[in-house]
Amino acid sequence: MRGLELLGYPVGRSYPGTDMYRCLGDAVDGGAAGPGVLVTHNCQAANGTSGGPAVRAGVVAGVVSSSSPLREPAGFTVLTRLTPRPFGRLLARADHVMRH
């Protein structure tokens, strides 16, 4: 999956929690790690961005679950996919509530 954008408002030594962190990279299916998992090796999420969106083509494709420290040159980020299988009912309910 090319062109995946990780977004969040991390808090830590280098991040005040008020500035949006943005990282643009690519992700691969992490099928061996479990269903609905994406892994990116060229875009690492900063500490505190867990739960932040992973956006592709204007659509939220997943959420940040965990990441290696930014200082690791061979780092990664694990994302939970928002696919119909695990999240379909939740997303349908949210759509229904927002429309009414």
Buried (B, 14 or more C-beta within 10 A) or exposed (E): BEEBBBBBBBBEEEBEEEEEBEBEBBBEEBEEEEEBBBBBBEBBBBBBBBEBBBBBEEEEBBBBBEBBEBEEEEBBBBBBBBEEEEBEEEEEEEEEEEEE
